[in-house]
Amino acid sequence: MTASALPTPYRWTLLTSILLSLTGCLGSANKSSQEDTLPSWVSSPPQDSRHLYGVGSAPRIENLALAFTQAEQSGNVHIAQQLRTKVSQINTQDTQVRSGQGNEQVSKIETAYTQVTTSPIELEQAINEQRFAGRNYVYALQSIDRSRMVSKLKSAIQDTDDKIRSLASSLSTQQNQRPADQDWQTYMQLIPYFAQRQSYQEELSLYSTQRTMAGEADADIQNTEQQLSLALSTYGFDASGTDQADTIASALSHFGLTPKRGSLFTLNSRTSQHHETQGGRFYVFEDGTLELFGPTGTRLASWTASARGIAKNLTSAQEKATQNWSKQAVEAMFTWLTRLD
């Protein structure tokens, strides 16, 4: 039986079914195509010398505004990850020092810088450039104005250099000359400024596209930094008269200070220990005071500290308590030295 032989009502029903079927298939194909085709920036974010771009995504939920907020946060994380890949950390190790045998060692000057808490510069806020809502996910293109951050950081470095120059102008001796004893406060005040400068410079290197070293110091700033390094190694701190001579010497080295006999500064300590046992372990507690004496022999300041050591045997617990106490006491002293007005 041919189609033309069918009664008219049957032929109309069959034709309508075929058309509806074809229309449904075409509509489904178009809908799928529209939802599955992502903007080019999702897989290939824009690139230019002025901005940093990041793409974020989040599951599509009924609250579309919240979904986009999550995608934007993800895009900001993507930008941060790009910056972090450029970070090169300065690795410093604790130097074990034997203070009474003439072989004191001093960590690099950068160690002292890392112990100073610096003020972070206000970061440029990321902004949303594009949004796209897919069938199952939403996407956001975020950007940061790299050039604005570079400008802010360069200005901050310049301000810091001006403060370094102002302090350096009061020093009594010139480069490569033995630092004068009376200048010790100025040198200690220089440490946080160079720490701040280093922090700014490392951050600038993340945003800058220059091939040369971003934020490189002028010759006079480099000379002052060398003079600071000479001062820290020349002055020194004599911990040989303390009961914790070795552990204090090691802590001094950790903070970029020089432990040695016959130094400009002398340390004294008064501590006591007591212990408890619990669960087959020894808990040793050490409490006491660290005193700092200056060039004229007068006491400059003192700090109290409390520490604890835990181990399976008493001797090890006592050693750990002394190590922890020494580090806490020296850290308190270092903070005081670098915050003098």
KEDREN-199232 format. One record per atom (N, C-alpha, C, O): x, y, z. Coordinates in steps of 0.1 Angstrom, whole numbers, plus 2048, in hexadecimal, padded with zeros to 3 digits. Layout:
residues N
XYZ ...
***
This chain:
residues 341
8097F4800 800800800 80980C800 81280D809 8078167F7 80F8227F6 80882D7FF 7FD82B803 811838801 80C84280A 7FF849804 7F684D80B 7FF84A7F6 7F48507F0 7E78487F1 7DC84D7EF 7E983B7F4 7DD8327F5 7D6834803 7CB82F805 7DE83A80D 7D883C81A 7CD84681A 7CD84F812 7C3844822 7B884E823 7BE85B828 7C885B82F 7B8866824 7BD873827 7C0876836 7CB87B839 7B787283F 7BA87484D 7C786D852 7CE87385A 7C986184D 7D5859851 7E186084C 7EB861853 7E186483F 7EC86A839 7F0877841 7FC87A843 7E687F845 7E988B84D 7EF88885A 7F888F85F 7EA87E861 7F087A86E 7FE87686D 807879875 80186D862 80F869860 81887485D 823874863 81487D855 81D888851 82089185D 82B89685F 815894865 81789C871 82189687A 82989D880 82088987C 829882886 838883881 841885889 83A881874 84788286E 84D890870 858892874 84589B86D 8498A886F 84C8AC87E 8578B2880 8448A7887 8478AA895 8538A389A 85B8A88A1 855897894 862890898 86E897893 87889889B 86E89B887 8798A3881 87C8B0889 8878B388C 8718B788C 8728C4893 8788C28A0 8818CA8A5 8748B78A7 87A8B48B5 8888B18B4 8908B68BD 88C8AA8AA 89B8A68A9 8A38B38A6 8AE8B58AC 89E8BB89D 8A68C7899 8A68D18A5 8B18D78A7 89B8D28AC 89B8DB8B8 8A58D68C3 8AC8DE8C9 8A58C98C5 8AE8C48CF 8BC8C68CB 8C58C98D4 8BF8C48BE 8CD8C68B9 8D18D48BB 8DD8D78BF 8C88DE8B8 8CC8EC8B9 8CE8F08C7 8D78F78CB 8C58EB8D0 8C68EE8DF 8D38E98E4 8DA8F08EC 8D78DD8E1 8E38D68E6 8EF8DE8E1 8F98E08E8 8EF8E28D4 8FA8EA8CE 8FC8F78D5 9078FB8D8 8F18FE8D8 8F290B8DE 8F79098ED 8FF9128F1 8F38FF8F4 8F88FE902 9068F9903 90D8FC90D 90A8F18FA 9178EA8FB 9228F28F4 92E8EF8F6 91F8FD8ED 9299058E7 92D9108F0 9259198F3 93A9108F6 93F9198FF 9469258F8 94B9238EE 9469308FF 94D93C8F9 95C9388F8 961930900 96393E8EF 97193B8ED 97A93F8F9 9849388FC 975949901 97E94D90D 97E942918 986943921 974939918 97492F922 981926921 98792392B 984922915 990919913 99D922910 9A891D912 99B92E90A 9A6936906 9A494490C 99F94D904 9A8947918 9A695491E 9AE95F916 9B895B910 9A996B915 9B197590E 9BF977914 9C1973920 9C897C90D 9D697F911 9DA98D90D 9DA990901 9DF995916 9E59A2912 9EE9A691E 9EE9A0928 9F69B091B A019B4925 9FB9BC930 A029BD93A 9EF9C192F 9E99C993A 9E29C2944 9E19C6950 9DB9B6940 9D39AF949 9D79A194C 9DF99B944 9D299B957 9D398D95A 9C498895A 9BB98E95F 9C297C953 9B4977952 9B4969958 9BD962959 9A896795E 9A595A963 997955960 98E95D961 99594895D 98894395A 98493A966 98B93196A 97793C96B 972933975 96592D971 95E933969 962922977 95591C974 94F917981 95591598C 942914981 93A90F98C 92E908987 92990B97D 9298FE98F 91D8F798B 91190098A 910909992 9098FE980 8FD90797E 8F3902988 8EF8F7989 8EE90C990 8E490999A 8D8912998 8D891B98F 8CD91099F 8C191899D 8C49279A0 8BF930999 8CC92A9AA 8D19389AD 8DC93B9A4 8E89399A7 8D9941998 8E394398E 8ED94E992 8F994D98F 8E995899A 8F296299E 8FC95C9A8 9089609A7 8F89539B0 90294D9B9 90C9449B1 9189449B4 90793D9A7 91093599F 91A93D998 92693A998 916949993 92095298C 92A957996 936959993 92695A9A3 92F95F9AD 9399549B0 9459589B1 9359489B0 93F93D9B3 94893C9A7 9549399A9 94393D99B 94C93D98F 95694898F 96294698B 952954993 95B95F993 96695D99E 97296099B 9629579A9 96C9549B3 97694A9AE 98294B9B0 9719409A6 97A9369A0 98493D996 98F939995 97E94798F 98794E985 99295698C 99D957987 98E95C998 9999639A0 9A49599A5 9AF95D9A5 9A094D9A8 9A99439AD 9B39409A1 9BF93E9A3 9AD93F995 9B593C989 9C0947987 9CB944983 9BC953989 9C695E988 9D195D992 9DC95E98F 9CD95A99F 9D69589A9 9E094D9A6 9EC94E9A9 9DB9429A1 9E393799D 9EE93A993 9F9936993 9EA943989 9F394797F 9FF94F986 A0A94E982 9FB958990 A05960997 A0E95799F A1A95999F A0894D9A5 A109449AE A1B93C9A7 A259389AC A1893999A A22931992 A2F939990 A3993498D A2E946993 A3A94F991 A4295199D A4D95799D A3C94D9A9 A4294F9B5 A4E9469B7 A4E93A9B5 A5A94C9BC A659449BF A699489CE A6D9539D1 A6793E9D6 A699409E4 A7893F9E7 A809379E2 A7D9479F1 A8A9469F6 A8A93CA01 A8593EA0C A919319FF A92926A09 A9D929A13 AA892BA0F A99929A1F AA292CA2A AA2920A34 A9791AA36 AAD91CA39 AAE911A42 AB4916A4F ABC91FA50 AAF910A5A AB5913A67 AC490FA67 AC7904A63 ACC917A6C ADA914A6D ADD910A7C ADB918A85 AE2904A7D AE68FFA8B AF4905A8E AFD903A87 AF490CA99 B00914A9C B0690FAAA AFF90EAB4 B1390DAAA B1A90AAB7 B21917ABB B2B91AAB5 B1B91DAC5 B2092BAC8 B2D92CACF B34936ACE B32921AD5 B3E922ADC B4A91CAD6 B5591BADC B4A918AC9 B55912AC3 B5A919AB7 B62914AAF B56926AB5 B5C92EAAB B5792CA9D B5E931A93 B4D924A9B B48921A8D B3A925A8B B3291EA85 B37932A91 B29937A8F B26939A80 B2F93DA79 B1A936A7D B15938A6F B09942A6F B01942A79 B08949A64 AFD953A63 AF5950A57 AFB94EA4C AE894FA58 ADF94DA4C AE095AA44 AE5964A48 ADB959A38 ADB964A2E AD296FA34 AC996DA3C AD697BA2F ACE987A34 AC0986A30 AB798CA38 ABC97FA26 AAE97DA22 AA6977A2D A9A979A2F AAC96FA36 AA5968A41 A9F973A4A A94971A4F AA797DA4D AA2988A56 A9698EA50 A8C992A57 A96990A43 A8B997A3C A7E98EA3E A73993A40 A7F981A3C A74978A3D A6D978A4A A62973A4C A7497DA55 A6E97CA62 A66989A65 A6098AA70 A66992A5C A5F99FA5E A5299FA57 A5199BA4B A479A2A5E A3A9A2A58 A399AFA51 A3A9BAA56 A369AEA44 A359BAA3B A269BDA39 A1D9B5A3A A249CAA34 A169CEA31 A139CBA23 A1A9D0A1A A089C3A20 A059C0A13 9FE9CCA0C 9F79D4A12 A019CE9FF 9FB9D99F8 9ED9D59F3 9EB9C99F1 9E49DE9F3 9D69DB9EF 9D69D69E0 9DA9DD9D7 9D19CA9DE 9D19C49D1 9C69CA9C9 9BB9CE9CE 9C89CA9BC 9BE9CE9B2 9B39C49B2 9B69B89B1 9A79C89B2 99B9BF9B2 9999B99A4 99A9C099A 9969AC9A4 9939A6997 9859AA993 97C9AC99C 9839AC986 9769AF981 9719A5977 97999E971 9649A4976 95E99A96D 95D9A095F 9589AB95D 962999955 96199D947 95699793F 94F99D937 95498A941 94A98293A 944978943 94A97394C 93797493F 930969946 92A96093B 926965930 92895493E 92194B935 91A94093D 921939946 90D93D93B 906933942 904927938 8FD92992E 90A91C93B 908910933 8FD907939 8F690B942 8FB8FB934 8F18F2938 8F38ED947 8EA8ED94F 9008EA94A 9038E5957 90C8EE95F 90D8EC96B 9138F7958 91D8FF95F 91C90E95B 917910950 921917963 922925960 931928960 938922967 934932958 942936956 944945958 93B94D954 95094995D 95295795E 96195A95A 96A95395D 963965953 97096A94F 973976958 96D980958 97E974960 98397F96A 98F985965 99797F95D 992991969 99E998965 9A49A1970 99C9A6978 9B19A3970 9B79AD979 9C09B6970 9C79B1967 9BF9C3973 9C79CC96C 9D69CC971 9D99D197C 9DE9C496A 9EC9C296E 9F49CF96F 9FC9D1978 9F19D9966 9F99E5965 9F69EE972 9FF9F5976 9EA9ED977 9E79F5983 9EE9F098F 9F39F8997 9EF9E3990 9F79DD99B A069E099A A0C9E39A4 A0B9E098E A199E398C A1C9F1990 A269F4997 A139FA98D A14A09990 A14A0A99F A1CA129A5 A0BA049A6 A0AA059B5 A16A009BC A1BA069C5 A1B9F49B7 A279EE9BD A349F69BB A3C9F89C4 A359FC9AF A41A049AC A41A109B5 A4BA159BA A35A169B7 A34A229C0 A37A1E9CE A3DA269D6 A32A129D3 A35A0E9E1 A44A0B9E3 A49A0F9ED A4AA069D9 A59A039DA A60A119DA A6AA129E2 A5CA1A9D2 A63A279D3 A61A2E9E0 A6BA349E6 A55A2D9E6 A53A339F4 A5CA2C9FE A62A32A07 A5EA1E9FD A66A17A06 A75A1BA04 A7CA1CA0E A79A1C9F8 A87A219F5 A8AA2E9FB A95A31A00 A80A379FB A82A45A01 A84A44A10 A8CA4BA15 A7DA3AA16 A7EA39A25 A8CA32A28 A92A36A32 A90A29A1F A9DA23A21 AA8A2EA20 AB2A2EA28 AA7A36A16 AB1A41A14 AB1A4BA20 ABCA4FA24 AA5A4EA25 AA5A57A30 AACA51A3D AB3A58A43 AAAA44A3F AB0A3EA4B ABFA3DA48 AC7A40A51 AC3A39A3C AD1A37A39 AD9A44A3A AE5A44A3D AD3A4FA38 ADAA5CA38 ADFA5FA46 AE8A68A48 AD9A59A50 ADEA5BA5E AE9A52A63 AEEA54A6E AEDA49A5A AF8A40A5E B05A47A5F B08A51A57 B0EA43A68 B1AA4AA6B B26A46A61 B2FA4DA5F B24A3AA5B B2FA34A53 B2AA32A45 B1EA30A43 B33A31A3B B30A2FA2D B31A20A2A B35A18A32 B2EA1DA1D B2EA0FA19 B3CA09A1B B46A10A19 B3C9FCA1F B489F4A21 B509F8A2D B5B9F2A30 B4CA03A34 B52A06A41 B4B9FEA4C B409FBA4B B539FCA57 B4D9F5A62 B419FDA68 B43A09A6B B369F7A69 B2A9FEA6E B2DA03A7C B329FCA85 B29A10A7F B2BA16A8C B22A10A96 B16A0DA93 B27A0EAA2 B1FA08AAD B12A10AB0 B07A0AAB2 B13A1DAAF B08A25AB2 AFDA25AA8 AF2A2AAAA AFFA1FA9C AF5A1EA92 AEDA12A92 AE5A0FA89 AEEA0AA9D AE79FDA9D AD89FEA9C AD29F6A95 AD2A08AA2 AC4A0AAA1 ABFA0DA93 AB5A08A8E AC7A15A8C AC3A18A7E AC4A0CA75 ABBA0AA6D ACEA03A77 ACF9F7A6F AC39EEA72 ABE9E7A69 AC09EDA7F AB49E4A82 AA79E9A7C A9F9E1A78 AA69F6A7B A9A9FCA75 A9A9FAA66 A8F9FAA60 AA59F8A60 AA69F6A51 AA19E8A4E A9C9E7A42 AA29DFA57 A9E9D1A53 A8F9D0A4E A8D9CAA44 A859D6A56 A779D5A51 A759DCA44 A6C9D8A3C A7D9E7A41 A7B9EEA34 A809E6A29 A7A9E5A1E A8B9DFA2A A909D6A20 A879CAA1E A859C4A13 A819C5A2A A789BAA29 A6B9BEA21 A669B7A18 A669CAA23 A5B9CFA1C A5E9D1A0D A569CEA05 A6A9D6A0A A6E9D89FC A6F9CB9F5 A6A9CA9EA A749C19FC A759B49F6 A689AE9F3 A659A89E8 A5E9B09FC A519AB9FA A4A9B29EE A449AB9E6 A4B9BF9ED A469C69E2 A4C9C19D5 A459C09CB A599BF9D5 A619BC9C9 A5C9AE9C4 A5B9AC9B8 A5A9A49CD A569979C9 A489989C3 A459919BA A3F9A09C9 A329A19C4 A329A89B6 A2A9A49AE A3B9B29B5 A3B9B99A8 A409AF99D A3B9B0992 A499A69A0 A4D99D996 A42994991 A4398E986 A37992999 A2C98A995 A2499198A A1F98B981 A2299E98C A1A9A6982 A219AC977 A1B9AE96C A2E9AE978 A369B596E A399AC962 A3B9A0964 A399B1956 A3D9A994A A4B9AD946 A4F9A893B A529B594E A609B894A A699AC94A A679A3953 A729AC941 A7C9A1941 A879A394B A8D99A950 A899B094E A939B3959 A8D9B2966 A819B0968 A959B2971 A919B197E A889BC982 A8C9C8983 A7B9B9985 A729C4988 A759CA996 A789C29A0 A759D7997 A779DE9A3 A869DD9A8 A889DE9B4 A8F9DB99F A9D9DA9A3 AA19E79AA A9E9F29A6 AA99E69B5 AAD9F19BD AB89F99B7 AC09F49AF AB7A069B9 AC2A0F9B5 ACFA0C9BC ACFA059C6 ADAA119B7 AE7A0E9BD AE8A129CC AEEA0B9D4 AE2A1E9D0 AE3A229DE ADBA199E7 AE0A179F2 AD0A149E2 AC8A0A9EA AD09FD9EC AD09F79F7 AD69F99E1 ADE9EC9E2 AEA9EE9EB AED9E59F3 AF09FA9EB AFB9FC9F4 AF79FCA03 AFE9F7A0B AEBA02A05 AE6A02A13 AE39F4A18 AE59F0A23 ADE9ECA0F ADA9DEA13 AE79D6A16 AE89CEA1F AF29D8A0E AFF9D2A11 B049D7A1E B0A9CFA26 B029E3A21 B079E9A2E AFF9E3A3A B059E0A44 AF29E0A37 AEA9DAA42 AEF9CCA44 AF09C7A50 AF29C4A3A AF79B7A3B B049B7A43 B069AEA4B B0D9C0A40 B199C2A47 B179C5A56 B1E9BFA5E B0D9CDA59 B0A9D1A66 B059C5A6E B0A9C3A7A AFC9BDA69 AF79B2A70 B029A7A73 B029A1A7D B0B9A6A6A B1699CA6C B219A1A75 B2899AA7C B229AFA76 B2C9B5A7E B289B6A8D B2F9B3A96 B1C9BBA8F B179BDA9C B179B0AA4 B1E9AEAAE B0E9A7AA1 B0D99AAA7 B0799AAB5 B059A5ABB B0398EAB9 AFD98CAC6 B04981ACD B05976AC8 B09984AD9 B1097AAE1 B07973AEB B02979AF5 B04966AE8 AFC95EAF0 B03954AF9 AFD94BAFF B11955AF9 B1994BAFF B1794AB0E B1A940B15 B12955B15 B10956B23 B02950B27 AFF950B33 AFA94CB1E AED947B21 AED938B23 AF7931B1F AE3932B2A AE2924B2C ADE91DB1F ADF911B1E AD9925B15 AD491FB09 ADD924AFD AD8927AF2 AEA925AFF AF392BAF5 AF1926AE7 AF092EADE AF1919AE6 AF0913AD8 AE2915AD2 AE1919AC6 AD8913AD9 ACA915AD3 AC7923AD1 AC0926AC7 ACB92CAD9 AC993BAD6 AD193FACA ACD947AC2 ADE93AAC9 AE693DABD ADF939AB1 ADF940AA6 AD992DAB1 AD2927AA5 AC6930AA2 AC4933A96 ABF934AAC AB393DAAA AB794AAA4 AB0950A9C AC2950AA9 AC795DAA4 ACA95BA95 AC6964A8D AD1951A91 AD494EA83 AC794DA7B AC7952A6F ABD947A80 AB0945A79 AAA953A76 AA4954A6C AAC95CA7F AA696AA7D AB0973A76 AAE97FA76 ABB96EA70 AC4976A69 ACD97FA71 AD4988A6C ACF97BA7E AD8982A87 AE497AA89 AE396DA89 AEF980A8C AFC979A8D B00975A9C B0197EAA4 B01968A9F B05964AAC B14963AAD B1A95BAA5 B1B969AB6 B29968AB7 B2E96EAC5 B27977ACA B39969AC9 B3F96FAD6 B4497DAD4 B48981AC9 B45984ADF B4A992ADE B4399BAD5 B499A3ACE B3599AAD4 B2D9A2ACB B299AFAD1 B2C9B2ADD B239B7AC9 B1E9C4ACE B139C2AD8 B129CAAE1 B0B9B8AD6 B009B5ADF B039A8AE7 B0899FAE2 AFE9A8AF3 B0099DAFC AF2998B01 AE99A1B04 AF098BB02 AE3986B06 AE597EB13 AF0979B16 ADB97FB1C ADB978B28 ACD971B2A AC3977B25 ACC966B30 ABF95FB32 ABE95AB40 AC8956B46 AB2959B44 AAE953B51 AA294BB4F A97950B4C AA393DB4F A98935B4C A97929B57 AA0927B5E A8C923B57 A8A917B5F A8190DB58 A79911B4F A82900B5B A7B8F6B55 A738EDB5F A788ECB6A A688E8B5B A618DEB63 A5A8D4B59 A588D8B4E A588C8B5D A528BFB54 A478B6B5A A468B5B66 A3F8B1B51 A348A8B55 A3589CB4C A3A89CB41 A2F891B50 A2E885B47 A1F881B45 A17882B4F A1C87DB39 A0E87AB36 A0E871B2A A14874B20 A08865B2B A0785CB20 A15857B1B A16854B0F A1E855B24 A2B850B21 A3485BB1A A3E858B14 A30868B1A A38872B14 A3B87DB1E A3487FB28 A47884B1C A4B88EB25 A4789CB1F A4989EB13 A428A4B28 A3E8B2B24 A478BBB2C A458BCB38 A508C2B26 A598CBB2D A558DAB2A A538DDB1E A548E2B34 A508F0B32 A5C8F9B37 A628F7B41 A5F902B2E A6B90BB31 A6591AB31 A5F91EB27 A68921B3C A6492FB3D A70937B41 A79932B48 A71943B3C A7C94CB40 A7D959B38 A7395CB31 A88960B3B A8A96DB35 A9796EB2D AA1969B32 A96975B22 AA2978B1A AA5987B1B A9B98FB19 AB198AB1E AB5998B20 ABF99CB15 AC8994B11 ABE9A9B10 AC79AEB06 ACF9BAB0B AC99C3B10 ADC9B9B0A AE59C4B0F AEB9CAB03 AF09C3AFA AEC9D7B03 AF19DFAF7 B009E1AF8 B079DCB00 B059EAAEF B139EDAED B1A9F2AFA B259EFAFD B129F9B02 B189FFB0F B169F6B1B B1A9FAB26 B119EAB19 B0E9E1B24 B019E3B2B AFF9DCB35 AFA9EDB27 AED9EFB2E AE29E6B28 AE39E2B1C AD89E2B30 ACE9D9B2B AC49E1B23 ABF9EBB27 AC29DDB17 AB99E4B0E AAA9DFB0F AA19E8B0F AA89D2B11 A9B9CDB12 A9B9BFB17 AA69B8B17 A8F9B9B1A A8E9ABB1E A819A6B1A A789ADB18 A80998B18 A74992B13 A72985B1A A7C97EB1D A66982B1E A63975B24 A5C96CB1A A55970B11 A5F95FB1B A5A955B12 A57948B19 A5D945B23 A4D941B14 A4A934B19 A4992AB0E A4392DB03 A4E91EB10 A4F914B05 A4D906B0B A4E904B17 A4B8FDB02 A488EFB06 A4F8E5AFC A518E8AF0 A548DBB02 A5A8D0AFA A548C2AFE A528C0B09 A518BAAF4 A4A8ADAF6 A538A2AEF A578A3AE4 A55898AF7 A5D88CAF1 A5B880AFA A55881B05 A5F875AF5 A5E868AFC A68867B08 A6685FB11 A7386EB07 A7D86EB12 A7F87CB16 A7D886B0F A8387EB23 A8488BB29 A8F894B23 A8C8A0B21 A9A88FB1F AA5897B1A AA089DB0D AA28A9B0A A9A895B04 A9589BAF7 A8B8A6AF9 A8B8B0AF3 A828A3B03 A778ADB06 A7E8BAB0B A798C5B08 A888B9B13 A8F8C5B19 A958CDB0D A958D9B0D A9C8C6B04 AA38CCAF9 A998D4AF0 A9B8DFAEC A8D8CDAED A838D4AE5 A7D8E0AEC A7B8EAAE5 A7B8DFAF9 A768EBB00 A808F6AFF A7C902AFE A8D8F4B01 A978FEB00 A98904AF2 A99910AF0 A978FCAE8 A97901ADA A8B90AAD7 A8D915AD2 A7F906ADC A7390EAD9 A7491BAE1 A70925ADC A7991AAEE A7A926AF6 A84930AEF A8193CAEF A8F92BAEB A99934AE4 A9393BAD8 A96947AD6 A8C933AD0 A8793AAC4 A7C944AC7 A7C94FAC1 A74941AD1 A6994BAD5 A70958ADA A6B963AD7 A7A956AE3 A80961AE9 A8796AADF A87976AE0 A8F964AD6 A9696BACC A8C972AC2 A8F97DABE A8196BABF A77972AB6 A7297EABD A70988AB6 A6F97EACA A6A98AAD1 A75995AD0 A719A1ACF A81991AD2 A8C99BAD1 A8D9A1AC3 A8F9ADAC2 A8D999AB9 A8E99DAAB A829A7AA8 A859B1AA2 A769A3AAC A6B9ACAAA A6D9BAAB0 A6A9C4AAA A729BAABC A759C7AC3 A809CEABC A7F9DBABA A8B9C8AB8 A969CFAB1 A919D5AA4 A969E0AA1 A899CFA9D A859D4A8F A799DDA90 A749E1A85 A749E0A9C A699E9A9D A6C9F5AA5 A639FCAAA A799F7AA7 A7DA03AAF A7AA10AA8 A7BA11A9C A75A1AAAF A72A27AAA A7EA30AAB A7DA3CAA7 
***
